[in-house]
């Protein structure tokens, strides 16, 4: 990422270029990213290609002022952080389902970020309703965040470490408000490793991204605004929710434009609904 691309990305999220890659600057970048770049899966239902390449991600997130899902958002954010001097490692995770089962390999992409003032941090701007600020990867107690109360819990050595008989990498459960969100592997991964997960989530009828539409971001007051199909939900910081059902396609397109800064030519429709029609 060159200097012009860095400056364009920082303008996109309304941030100043930090003097040094500190944890304070990381927290500011993380929060601004969540406020301005939506978590969304619209490309899947608009028939747009999802390419896990730096130029394609920058063209989408910065140039087209769109959002994306975890591979795109954390992929782009990780590239920005690395260009700003942070020590960035891609980590794979499996998301817990309703029955406590974890998803596919490379189900989720998160970032381990090292800073010049010490410590390693879990940065994740691609999980929807999650922590507003990076989490301390080394802490094992409660971490109070505007998005909830989080804990990082060791869950045992990964399967490769156990089979190999040598010292393996320890998997971590990321817990929010008492519920495990995802199991995080601490083994470093390459960005290309996540291509298969992105492909599966964008093509498999078993993926929840195939069965629903979502566009969501944090609001300035710490709440959240989400457009799912034609349902627009505004959640206050205290948890109170106001749901508005949008009628016409013009209202839906206006909501994408005015609430998320996303300009679309047509309303995305869930692929299954398109097939049924």
N, C-alpha and C positions, 0 to 999 in steps of 0.2 A: 504494500500500500504506500503510494507516494504522498508527498506533503499536501498536494492539492486534494487528494482523496481523503486524507485525514481531516483537513479543514472542512470539507464538504460534509463529512459524517458528523463532525462536531456541531456544525450549523443545523444539521437535521435534528439533533437531539437538544439543541439549545444550550450547549456546554462550551466552556472555555477550554483551551488546551492547557492541561496541567503542566506545571513547571517540572514536577518529578512524579514518578509512578508510585504514589503513596496510597495507603488504605483510605485516607480521607477523600482523595480524588476519585478512587475507585467507587466509593459509596455514592458520590455525586453523579458520576457517569452512569452507574447502575440504575439509580432512581430516575434520572432524566430519560434514560432509554425506555424504561417501563411506562413512563408517562406519555411518550411521544410515538413510539413504534409499536403498533398493535400486535398482539398474539392473534393470528388469523390463519385459516386454512382455505381461503377463497380460491387460490390457484387450482386446488384439486377439483373444484366444482366449476371452474371457468375453463378447464381444459388447458391450463398454462403449464409449461414445462417447469419442473423444479430441478435446478441444477446446483449441485454443491461445489461451486467454483467461486473463488473470491470475486472476480469481475461480475459474474452473474448476480451474486448476492448484493454487491454494492449498487449495481444497476437497479435492482429491485427495491432495496431498503432505502437507499439514499437518493438515487436518480428518480425513481417512480414514486417515492414516498409511500411505499407499501410496508406491510409487516410480513409475517410468516410464522411457521411453527418452529419447534426447538432447533432443528438442524440449521435452519436458515438464520434465525435470530442469534443463537449462541455462536454459530459459525461466523457471522458478520461481526458480532461484538468481540469475539475472541481475536479476530484479525485486527480490529481497531486497538484493542488493549495491547497486543503484541507490538504494533507499530508505535505505541506510546511508551514502550519500554518495560511493560509488565512481563513477568514470566508466566506464560499461559500454557496449560496442558489440557487437552481434550479428554474428558472422562465419559464412559458409557454407563448407563443406568437402565434398570428395568422398573417400569411403573407398576405399582400395586393396583390390582383391580378390586372390585367390590367384595370378592370372596377371599381376598388376601393372597391371591396368586399374582406372580410377577409376569410381565409381558415378555416379548421376544428379546433376543440379544440385540443390542444397539437400539433399544426401544426409545431411549432419550439421550440427548447430548447435553452435558453440563461442562462447566469450566473450573479448573483449579487455577487460582491466580496468586502468584507470589508478588510481594511488594517490597520496596526498598527499605521500609521501616519495619520489616519482619512479619512473620506469620504467613499462613496460606489460607485462602478464602475460597468459598464455594460461590461462584457467580452464576446466576441462572436467570436470564431475561426471556426464557422461552418455555415456561411451564404454565402460563396462565396465572391463576390465583395462587401466588407463592410468596416468598419473602420479598419485601420491597428493597432490602439492602443485602449485600453479600453476607454469608454466614461464615463464622470462624470454623474452619475445618478441624482445628485442633481442640476445640472446646467440646466437653461432653456434658455440660450442664445446660440449663434452659437458656435460650437466646430469644429475648423479647424483641419482636419486630412489629412494625405497623401492620404487617400482614398476618400476624399470629404469633404463637409461642412455639419455637422450634427447638429440636434437639437432634444431635447427630450421634448415632449409637453404633458401636462396632457390632457387626453381625457374624464375624468369623472369617477365616481365610477363604479366598476364592477357590474355585474348583481346580484351576490349573496349578495353584500353589500346593494344594493337597495332593494331587496326583503326582506332582514332580518330586515330592518329598523334601523340597528345599523350602526356604522361607518365602512364603507367597505374599501377595498383596491382600490387605484386609478390606473386605467389603463393609460399607457403611449404610445404615438405614437413616434416611432423612425423614424426620417425624415432625408433623405440624399439628398442633393442638391435640396431641395424643394419638394421632393416626399416622401410620407410616405412609409416606407419599411415594418414595421410590428407593430402590436398593442401588447404591452407587458403588461402582468398581473403582478402585484407586489405581489400577494398572493404566499407565499412559496409553492413549490411542492416537492413531493418525486420523486426520479429518476424513480422508478417503474411506476409512473403515465404516463410516456411517451412511454411505451411499445405499447399502442394502436395506437399512432401517427406513430411510426416507422413501425408497422405492416401495417397500411393503406398506407403509402407512398411506402412501398416496395412491395405491392400486388395489390393495386387498379389501374385499367386502367385509372382512373380519375386523378391520381397523375402524375405530370410532370416528376417525377423521373422514372416512368415506361415508359415514351415516349421518353426519350433522354438519351444520355451518356454525362457525364461531368467529367473532371479531371482538377483541376485548383489550382494554388498557386501564391502567391506574389513572385516577383523576387527580387534579392538583391538591384537593383536600384530603387525599389518602383513601378515597373510596374507589369504586370501580364502575365502569360503564361497559356493557356487553350487548352486542347485537347478534342474536342467534335466529337466523331465518328472518322472520318479521317481528320478533319479540325484542324490544329494546328495554334492557334492565339497567337501572341506575341504583347502585348500592352505596349507601352512605357509610362513612367510617365506622359508625356504631353497628352496622349490619342491617338497618332498615332498607327495604327494597321497594322501588316503584317500577312497575312493569307497564309498558305501553305497547299495544299491538298496532303495528303500522299497516295501513290499508293498501294504498296504491304502490306501484313500483316506483313512482316518482318520490314518494315519502321514504322508501327504503334507500334509494340512491342518494337522497339528500342527507339521510342519517349517516351513511358511510362517508359522505363528503364533509359534512359539518362537524360530526362527532369524532371522526377518525382521520380526516384529511385524505381519504382514499377516493379517488375519482374513477368511477366505473362507467362503462358504456351500457352495460346490462346488469340486471340483478342475477347474482349467482343462485343456482338451484341445485339442491342435493342430487348427486348423480343417480341414486336410486329412484328419486322422484322423476328425473328426466327419462329414465328407461321405462318407468311405468306409464309415462305420458305418451 
